[in-house]
């Protein structure tokens, strides 16, 4: 059986750990941990580790943006 290969057109995913995600969001690591515990932020489990796809985080930010009142 042939091993799966990555095509040249495959997009590199931006994956971050909790500390990197906190820095990306400009919030605390503790706040990101709380969001994970309450399922308030999208994340991926890689074994026992929690990781964040920053493209998904960007989409989550867009979906949760509130427009200013006029």
GIGI-V521925 format. One record per residue. N is the residue number from 1. PHI is phi in radians with two decimals (none if undefined). BURIAL is + if it has 16 or more other C-alpha atoms within 10 Angstrom, else -. Layout:
{{N	PHI	BURIAL} {N	PHI	BURIAL}}
This chain:
{{1	none	-} {2	-1.38	-} {3	-1.26	-} {4	-1.16	-} {5	-1.95	-} {6	-1.69	-} {7	-1.33	-} {8	-1.04	-} {9	-1.47	-} {10	-1.10	-} {11	-1.43	-} {12	-1.26	-} {13	-1.48	-} {14	-1.62	-} {15	-1.89	-} {16	-2.31	+} {17	-1.52	-} {18	-1.11	+} {19	-1.13	+} {20	-1.14	-} {21	-1.18	+} {22	-1.06	+} {23	-1.14	-} {24	-1.05	-} {25	-1.49	-} {26	1.00	-} {27	-2.40	-} {28	-1.53	-} {29	-1.05	+} {30	-1.07	-} {31	-1.17	-} {32	-1.11	+} {33	-1.03	+} {34	-1.11	-} {35	-1.07	-} {36	-1.16	-} {37	-1.07	-} {38	-1.68	-} {39	1.00	-} {40	-1.60	-} {41	-2.43	+} {42	-1.27	-} {43	-2.59	+} {44	-2.21	-} {45	-1.65	-} {46	-2.06	-} {47	1.16	-} {48	-1.67	-} {49	-1.60	-} {50	-1.82	-} {51	-2.30	+} {52	-2.21	+} {53	-1.50	+} {54	-1.15	+} {55	-1.19	-} {56	-1.20	+} {57	-1.09	+} {58	-1.05	-} {59	-1.13	-} {60	-1.11	-} {61	-1.07	-} {62	-1.06	-} {63	-1.22	-} {64	-1.86	-} {65	-1.42	-} {66	-1.79	-} {67	-1.26	-} {68	-1.23	-} {69	-1.26	-} {70	-1.67	-}}
